[in-house]
């Protein structure tokens, strides 16, 4: 900005009285933000006389304005004059502030009087976060225990940084946990009010005792909104609240149990930490907990009598779990009284109101113990009933000696007894039983007191693939010795399962390549399977084929509409067939991404029909059941995009008429030819300023040949001598010419910014007639003109100052001038202060030194 000196001399003014009135014209109430320049228009009505006016800030100068005074000189030929009041950006948090500027006449005012309105109010809106920035005092995770039998409050602190003006209301909500937050916490949402002047406030969250077994639960307390002018600090608007695992469940492992009268000491298990048998642990386990129990027995015929029929072996009726102990046995002795009896029972009940420690009682809360009917003196022999509900199947391939069939002796167990048995085939097969097992007949002996014995069988192992075979075991009642009886069940069917992979061992064919095939007219997956071992039976092999985009081969990321079939497919192997080939067609319009995967999962193999209907050992899978085929660049379809999505900043050429901007494209996957169509359009506030003379072309296309992965778009930038602000254009990849060549998400747009050029904001200087020197007396005014050359496209602020001692000698000695877009000239007035102090001639220089 040029610097122009003014030489000012002081003398005694002379004036002629006239009749005129001076006042503000137009708007006198302003509501503005910091950095605003306010324009006050001073109007003279009445006689056309020269007049000097002052605009002065009422009250103390708080530093909110660049200058607290301003002056204007109206020539007799002028009816009005504009005065600039610039608001300073002081970076101090402040609420709304209102200031008054008064219009004043210089003492030598040629008889001009002050009219109305002569006061202007300027309200500066709250700024610099006057109402504060709200955040939690700490974002460190808060860890608490769920209270036992009571409620507990957790305090949370909010801090209000920067300003503390006004009342602020902050909204919050709580999320997370395995269930609704309201089941554990209260409230789960709400608001907190921070009064004026308060920089910190504490609110509390209630932790509730819900009596529900739970593992660690983590909740997030999040500030969701704020009212009253404040802002939320995004880095401190949430805090985690962790409730440690609690309410360990106590229960019996069973709800009922039946025991023989001669069972002796029995154990009834009370568990801690499990909601069901064999389930994972839940709730706390690091403290001791206990619960009392009571034994309940009736007086009827079906009730067991304490001491007579059973004895509680505990000295105290309390179950205690030390830390990390999950099972405690209660021991009872069943008395064998040798008296024939019907079933008798008693009950052990856990008492809920006696729970001590962090635990809750859940079902089953009691266990019913039944002492079975007893006291046939020599007993009743039969086959154990378990195999009748769950048929016995013997795996020949892994078993050489089988003892899983039990013969039981109920009732009395006096004396030695015995019974004979036989095994025969349960089919039309006439081959000897000894081909598969031995012995096929024998005698079972029970010693006195013995209640059960196992039938020991030797299983014949061979390498001959065989289907399952059924056998029948029979007890022979007429062979019983020792006074015992034989009762049902005295006959049972059991099986030797299929062996030596009679139905086949299935796998991907190791000698044939599993491939993705791409041909000019079709694409498909080629898969081959092998059936080793036996080939009996018709077998269905079920598999799943998934297309997964580039990245980890996660089935959860699979996409449909790639294969021309459903995900699941079945391959049928007929009896005697040992190989199969499967072709899965790929859709012609499907996009195959470079680095993507086809994941083939072998799900199951099933016999189409099986006899006898028992679980079979084969068919089964061998080796790996998953296969991944990767899409390579030569068979992948193109995914086309810019190599970068950052903004391109270019400058209008100065030394040449044109310059070229080159933007690179890349195609991942090079199968087939592709044409990419692109376009260039202006965006932003100045899009109307962009013309075909700035750059070319504005649209076009790029061709990728088969096997080609890189291409470029060239844009020509043209020079001119026209002032311009920043011009922004958006280069967009619009479409391709085929469906299976796609545009890469996130890389289809590039912004091009042509930086402002040819001085769009202008060049500022004092006009030639304003450069002085000027000679004025105290109380007189001088009006100067600041002009702008070259561009007039931007709003510009120009700061000026009178040096070296202008502030003490002149009204309007400092200030800011505002040039709106299109505005070429702005006037500034200076008035020499009449201070009644004798002074010699004073030399000052007026300098304009900043533009923004």
Secondary structure as GFF3:
##gff-version 3
##sequence-region A 1 852
A	DSSP	beta_strand	20	25	.	.	.	ID=ss1
A	DSSP	beta_strand	29	32	.	.	.	ID=ss2
A	DSSP	beta_strand	37	46	.	.	.	ID=ss3
A	DSSP	beta_strand	51	57	.	.	.	ID=ss4
A	DSSP	beta_strand	69	74	.	.	.	ID=ss5
A	DSSP	beta_strand	80	86	.	.	.	ID=ss6
A	DSSP	beta_strand	97	105	.	.	.	ID=ss7
A	DSSP	beta_strand	112	114	.	.	.	ID=ss8
A	DSSP	beta_strand	119	124	.	.	.	ID=ss9
A	DSSP	beta_strand	133	136	.	.	.	ID=ss10
A	DSSP	beta_strand	142	144	.	.	.	ID=ss11
A	DSSP	beta_strand	152	161	.	.	.	ID=ss12
A	DSSP	beta_strand	168	176	.	.	.	ID=ss13
A	DSSP	three_ten_helix	181	183	.	.	.	ID=ss14
A	DSSP	beta_strand	185	186	.	.	.	ID=ss15
A	DSSP	beta_strand	189	194	.	.	.	ID=ss16
A	DSSP	beta_strand	200	207	.	.	.	ID=ss17
A	DSSP	beta_strand	217	227	.	.	.	ID=ss18
A	DSSP	beta_strand	231	232	.	.	.	ID=ss19
A	DSSP	beta_strand	238	243	.	.	.	ID=ss20
A	DSSP	beta_strand	248	252	.	.	.	ID=ss21
A	DSSP	beta_strand	256	259	.	.	.	ID=ss22
A	DSSP	beta_strand	265	272	.	.	.	ID=ss23
A	DSSP	beta_strand	289	296	.	.	.	ID=ss24
A	DSSP	beta_strand	310	312	.	.	.	ID=ss25
A	DSSP	beta_strand	318	321	.	.	.	ID=ss26
A	DSSP	beta_strand	327	334	.	.	.	ID=ss27
A	DSSP	beta_strand	344	350	.	.	.	ID=ss28
A	DSSP	three_ten_helix	352	354	.	.	.	ID=ss29
A	DSSP	beta_strand	359	361	.	.	.	ID=ss30
A	DSSP	beta_strand	366	371	.	.	.	ID=ss31
A	DSSP	beta_strand	380	383	.	.	.	ID=ss32
A	DSSP	alpha_helix	386	389	.	.	.	ID=ss33
A	DSSP	beta_strand	393	394	.	.	.	ID=ss34
A	DSSP	beta_strand	401	410	.	.	.	ID=ss35
A	DSSP	beta_strand	417	425	.	.	.	ID=ss36
A	DSSP	three_ten_helix	433	435	.	.	.	ID=ss37
A	DSSP	beta_strand	437	438	.	.	.	ID=ss38
A	DSSP	beta_strand	441	446	.	.	.	ID=ss39
A	DSSP	beta_strand	452	459	.	.	.	ID=ss40
A	DSSP	beta_strand	469	481	.	.	.	ID=ss41
A	DSSP	beta_strand	485	486	.	.	.	ID=ss42
A	DSSP	beta_strand	491	496	.	.	.	ID=ss43
A	DSSP	beta_strand	505	508	.	.	.	ID=ss44
A	DSSP	beta_strand	515	519	.	.	.	ID=ss45
A	DSSP	beta_strand	522	532	.	.	.	ID=ss46
A	DSSP	beta_strand	539	548	.	.	.	ID=ss47
A	DSSP	three_ten_helix	555	557	.	.	.	ID=ss48
A	DSSP	beta_strand	558	559	.	.	.	ID=ss49
A	DSSP	beta_strand	568	573	.	.	.	ID=ss50
A	DSSP	beta_strand	579	586	.	.	.	ID=ss51
A	DSSP	beta_strand	597	607	.	.	.	ID=ss52
A	DSSP	beta_strand	620	621	.	.	.	ID=ss53
A	DSSP	beta_strand	626	630	.	.	.	ID=ss54
A	DSSP	beta_strand	639	642	.	.	.	ID=ss55
A	DSSP	beta_strand	648	650	.	.	.	ID=ss56
A	DSSP	beta_strand	658	668	.	.	.	ID=ss57
A	DSSP	beta_strand	674	683	.	.	.	ID=ss58
A	DSSP	three_ten_helix	687	689	.	.	.	ID=ss59
A	DSSP	beta_strand	695	696	.	.	.	ID=ss60
A	DSSP	beta_strand	699	704	.	.	.	ID=ss61
A	DSSP	beta_strand	710	718	.	.	.	ID=ss62
A	DSSP	beta_strand	727	736	.	.	.	ID=ss63
A	DSSP	beta_strand	742	743	.	.	.	ID=ss64
A	DSSP	beta_strand	749	754	.	.	.	ID=ss65
A	DSSP	beta_strand	763	766	.	.	.	ID=ss66
A	DSSP	three_ten_helix	768	770	.	.	.	ID=ss67
A	DSSP	beta_strand	781	789	.	.	.	ID=ss68
A	DSSP	beta_strand	796	803	.	.	.	ID=ss69
A	DSSP	alpha_helix	806	809	.	.	.	ID=ss70
A	DSSP	beta_strand	810	811	.	.	.	ID=ss71
A	DSSP	beta_strand	814	819	.	.	.	ID=ss72
A	DSSP	beta_strand	825	832	.	.	.	ID=ss73
A	DSSP	beta_strand	845	851	.	.	.	ID=ss74
###
